[in-house]
Amino acid sequence: MQCKKQDPVPTAAPPPARSAEVSAPSAQAPGALSDVVKARRPQGGEYLGLYLVDKKVGYLFTDLGVIPGREDRVRSINELHFKANVGSRLSERIHREERIYEARPGGRLLAFTIEQRGDGGTQTLVGNVTPSGISVVRKRPGLADETVSLPATKEVVEDADPVRVALLRQANVSGHMLDGTDLGTYPFDVTVQPTEQRLLSGVQVKVGKAVMVSEKEKVPVTSYVAEEGQVLEMEYGQTMKARAEPEAVAKRLDLVEVFGLTRVVLPRLLPEEAKGIPGQVKLVMENLPEKFQQDTYRQKYQAQADGKVLVTLSARAPEPKALKPRPLKDPEGGKNLETSIIIESDNPRIRELAEQLVGPEKDAYTAAKAIVAWVAQNLKKDYGASADRATDVLRQRKGDCTEHSLLTVSLLRAAGIPARRVDGVIYMVNQDGVPALYWHEWVEAFVGEWTQMDPTFDQAVADATHFGVGQEGNAEITPLIGTLKVVEVK
């Protein structure tokens, strides 16, 4: 089974607060407006075509400005449209966000609406923000509305467009952003770079340049902005770009097959011992950045000539003497036991099922194996039935690797077992007979020591054909798409 992975595109920024209440304006000096409003930008918003390895897979639309008739309020709109073939299925995704802020310098985020349609499910999240917290109403077709309470966010109006703020000030800036997918707030930094000369309509023009890195995505996003304020191009690593285009051009999409575009072809079949437990395989790779070369209990790295890296992948069951009873403390401080609007491990249905699956079993590894086996055997493998929330996966009982991993992590956490999702690639030989690594997602559980498990393929121990490069659906693997190469199988 091929896995779509997370769509290899950045999340759009926040959507419409049309239906969200906006709190009364705070006292401020007349005419005091944030730098985000003062920065030059195209009137009526701007469109950018989204390209993966130079193939059109979608487009972005962004706009920001003072609300007509409400000079003390700023509205920010961001939209992402994605369309591509992923395996044998057509994947379409629309993510639209609108956020309302106070217009004054340092003005608070007041409200937001996030609309999601297509692959992953249809829902609208309407949020009202106060200094003490966020109340979010989740609306889904055919289901009762749900209300979720979240911690307060540090996001302010300058964070709605920090690149233009940094270029206006000609100074580096830092801030916080409420993520439009999991509704967590993550810090970011924007670094201003020296100006560059670019050819635009046959004329050399000077453009501003800034690099933004979010703690959420961990992918450097480089923006090039013309003097009159138009974003000319955004680079997400080396293989994904957003380019300024007229509306009609931006909305004209190719039909790209993402699996064939992003797979890593191998020079030969992997040996059978790679699939055993214990098992091992060695691959010589090119274009693997140093930040990914961190030794773990499963993956070891050794530098070779000409920038190549020998990667040793191994798999074994956890040591019996290391196993511990549940509930366990998270060795990383608690984040791998947390619930969220995506994980939903505190949901009554999730907790009830977790208790039903593990019963009185105290051994954490035995309990984890029971959960992985149930998910593998009770979720139909169906790419076209995507879901972004654990309870939606449980309700529809089908999906691909992301749905299998999401529900597994939710059940593990509900059972008192620290767990997280792992992003990476897995070995497969598809209909064309070409051995390759394909983007995939599986899980890692702490049962006294960390161990990786794959509920999509019903593996209590993820075999050595899994190469992990990221965690929790982050976009940090994006720079590897189309660039990572395996030049030798040992």
Helices and strands as residue ranges (DSSP letters): H 35-38, E 46-52, E 55-67, E 70-86, E 89-102, E 109-118, E 123-130, E 133-139, E 146-150, G 157-160, H 162-169, E 173-178, E 185-200, E 203-214, E 221-226, E 231-236, E 240-244, H 247-250, H 258-262, E 264-265, G 272-275, E 279-286, G 290-292, E 299-303, G 305-307, E 309-315, G 320-322, G 335-337, H 348-358, H 364-378, E 380-381, H 390-396, E 398-399, H 401-414, E 419-429, E 435-446, E 450-453, E 466-471, G 478-480, E 485-489
